[in-house]
């Protein structure tokens, strides 16, 4: 990423090129940004991201994370901060670009000490958890693929064949709930925490995980990747 003394030069990308840059509102930030950015925009993006993560932190202290009240308050705060947090039909290139760049700017600022790294990782994880919770179901599989996660949604037929085993391992999931819930086939090594708690059905080296339980695995993967990235920043 290069800096310009004046305004950032606007690049006119075709729609397909723009969409290819940021196919989702949600990402793991696997690739650093490229291109030109002005020092003024750099500073503004940094300030906006700090405000965003501070809001996430404050709400996490005041409310139970994941509760209906927490979700509602956080969504209202994100709207107030004009942060793009969900899939929209309009042109989302610029909001997603700002999200991408501002995340990496704060990586540079928060890699300086263990305390700063822990704080940054926790707030980014909480933000990811919220954004994943409102991601449309038809977008989940492509998000997992783009994040290099080998999680495959099984067919309704395969789910029916394993219905009793899956319900037995996921005690809070009844038959009606399972019928409406997506189930993912993931490598056993990615579901060790669920296995240790005896909360997952295993078969031939794969874990069959309902959507409600896959969030913890996604967050763990995100934490691992972000921790490694901060360590070498």
C-alpha positions in Angstrom: 0.0 0.0 0.0 1.4 3.3 -1.1 0.7 6.8 0.2 -0.1 9.9 -1.8 0.3 13.5 -0.7 -3.1 14.6 -2.2 -6.4 12.8 -2.7 -6.3 9.1 -3.5 -6.6 8.4 -7.2 -9.9 6.8 -8.0 -9.6 3.7 -10.0 -12.5 2.9 -12.3 -12.9 -0.8 -12.0 -15.5 -2.8 -13.9 -18.3 -4.3 -11.8 -16.9 -7.8 -12.0 -13.4 -6.7 -11.0 -14.8 -4.7 -8.1 -16.9 -7.6 -6.9 -13.9 -10.0 -7.2 -11.9 -7.8 -4.8 -14.5 -8.2 -2.0 -17.1 -10.8 -2.8 -18.5 -10.7 0.8 -19.2 -8.2 3.5 -17.3 -10.7 5.8 -13.8 -11.9 5.4 -10.8 -13.3 7.3 -8.5 -10.5 6.0 -6.1 -13.1 4.6 -4.5 -10.7 2.0 -3.1 -7.2 2.8 -4.4 -4.3 0.8 -2.6 -2.9 -2.3 -2.9 0.3 -4.2 -2.6 4.0 -3.3 -4.1 5.8 -0.3 -3.7 9.3 1.0 -2.3 10.1 4.4 -5.5 11.8 5.3 -7.6 8.8 4.4 -5.1 6.5 6.3 -5.6 8.6 9.4 -9.4 8.7 9.1 -9.7 5.0 8.5 -7.6 4.3 11.6 -9.7 6.6 13.8 -12.9 5.1 12.5 -11.7 1.5 13.2 -10.7 2.4 16.7 -14.2 3.9 17.3 -15.7 0.7 15.9 -13.7 -1.7 18.1 -14.3 0.5 21.2 -18.0 0.3 20.6 -17.8 -3.5 20.3 -15.8 -3.6 23.5 -18.2 -1.4 25.5 -21.3 -3.3 24.4 -19.6 -6.6 25.2 -19.1 -5.4 28.8 -22.7 -4.0 29.1 -24.6 -6.9 27.6 -24.4 -10.6 27.2 -22.7 -11.3 23.9 -25.0 -12.9 21.4 -28.1 -11.9 23.3 -31.0 -10.3 21.5 -30.3 -7.0 23.3 -26.6 -7.2 22.5 -27.3 -7.9 18.8 -29.8 -5.0 18.6 -27.5 -2.5 20.3 -24.5 -3.5 18.3 -26.4 -3.3 15.0 -27.6 0.2 15.9 -24.1 1.3 16.8 -22.7 0.0 13.5 -25.3 1.9 11.6 -24.4 5.1 13.5 -20.7 4.6 12.7 -21.7 3.9 9.0 -19.9 0.6 9.1 -20.9 -1.9 6.3 -21.8 -5.0 8.3 -24.2 -7.0 6.2 -24.8 -8.1 2.6 -26.6 -5.4 0.6 -27.8 -5.2 -3.0 -26.0 -1.9 -3.8 -22.4 -1.2 -4.6 -20.5 -2.3 -1.6 -17.0 -2.0 -3.0 -16.0 1.2 -1.1 -17.4 0.1 2.3 -15.7 -3.3 2.0 -12.5 -1.6 0.9 -12.5 0.7 3.9 -13.2 -2.3 6.2 -10.3 -4.2 4.7 -7.8 -1.4 4.8 -8.7 -0.1 8.3 -8.3 -3.6 9.7 -4.8 -3.8 8.4 -3.9 -0.3 9.6 -4.9 -1.3 13.2 -2.8 -4.5 12.9 0.2 -2.2 12.6 -0.8 -0.2 15.6 -1.8 -3.1 17.8 1.0 -5.5 17.2 3.4 -3.6 19.6 2.7 -5.5 22.8 0.9 -8.7 24.0 -1.8 -6.6 25.8 -2.6 -4.6 22.6 -2.7 -7.8 20.5 -5.1 -9.5 22.9 -7.4 -6.5 22.9 -7.4 -6.2 19.1 -8.0 -9.9 18.6 -10.9 -10.1 21.0 -12.7 -7.1 19.5 -12.2 -8.4 16.0 -13.5 -11.8 17.0 -16.6 -10.3 18.6 -17.2 -8.2 15.5 -16.8 -11.3 13.3 -19.2 -13.3 15.5 -21.9 -10.7 15.1 -21.4 -10.3 11.3 -21.4 -14.1 10.8 -24.7 -14.4 12.8 -26.5 -12.2 10.3 -24.8 -13.6 7.2 -27.5 -15.0 4.8 -27.5 -18.8 4.7 -26.9 -18.8 1.0 -23.7 -16.8 1.5 -22.2 -19.0 4.2 -20.6 -21.7 2.0 -18.9 -19.3 -0.3 -17.6 -17.3 2.7 -16.1 -20.5 4.2 -14.5 -21.4 0.8 -13.0 -17.9 0.4 -11.7 -18.1 4.0 -9.9 -21.4 3.1 -12.1 -23.4 5.5 -12.8 -27.0 4.4 -16.3 -27.0 5.8 -18.9 -28.5 3.5 -22.7 -28.4 4.1 -24.1 -31.9 3.8 -27.3 -32.7 1.8 -30.7 -33.1 3.4 -30.5 -36.8 2.6 -27.2 -37.2 4.4 -28.5 -35.3 7.3 -31.5 -37.5 7.6 -29.3 -40.6 7.6 -27.3 -39.3 10.5 -30.2 -37.5 12.3 -30.2 -39.6 15.5 -26.4 -39.5 15.9 -26.2 -35.7 15.4 -29.0 -35.0 17.8 -27.5 -37.4 20.4 -24.2 -35.4 20.3 -25.8 -32.0 20.2 -28.2 -32.1 23.2 -29.8 -28.7 22.7 -30.9 -29.6 19.1 -34.2 -31.3 18.6 -35.6 -33.0 15.6 -37.5 -30.0 14.3 -34.6 -27.7 14.9 -32.2 -30.1 13.0 -34.6 -30.2 10.1 -34.2 -26.5 9.7 -30.5 -26.3 10.6 -27.6 -26.7 8.2 -25.0 -29.3 9.1 -21.4 -29.1 8.1 -18.9 -31.9 7.5 -15.5 -30.7 8.6 -12.1 -32.4 9.3 -11.9 -33.9 12.8 -8.8 -31.8 13.7 -10.8 -28.6 13.3 -13.4 -29.8 15.8 -11.2 -30.9 18.7 -12.8 -28.6 21.3 -16.3 -30.0 20.5 -14.9 -33.6 20.6 -13.3 -33.0 24.0 -16.7 -31.8 25.3 -18.4 -34.8 23.6 -20.6 -32.4 21.6 -20.0 -33.6 18.1 -20.8 -36.7 16.0 -17.7 -38.2 14.3 -17.6 -40.5 11.3 -14.6 -41.6 9.2 -12.3 -38.8 10.4 -15.0 -36.1 9.9 -17.1 -34.2 12.4 -20.7 -33.4 11.6 -21.4 -30.0 13.1 -24.7 -28.0 13.2 -24.5 -24.4 12.2 -25.1 -23.2 15.7 -21.9 -25.0 16.8 -19.7 -24.1 13.8 -19.4 -20.4 14.9 -16.9 -21.4 17.7 -14.8 -23.3 15.2 -14.7 -20.4 12.8 -13.8 -17.9 15.5 -11.0 -20.2 16.7 -9.6 -20.4 13.1 -9.8 -16.6 12.8 -8.0 -16.2 16.2 -5.2 -18.5 15.1 -4.7 -16.8 11.8 -4.8 -13.3 13.2 -2.5 -14.2 16.1 0.1 -15.5 13.7 -0.2 -12.5 11.5 0.2 -10.1 14.4 3.3 -12.0 15.6 5.1 -11.2 12.3 3.7 -7.7 11.8 
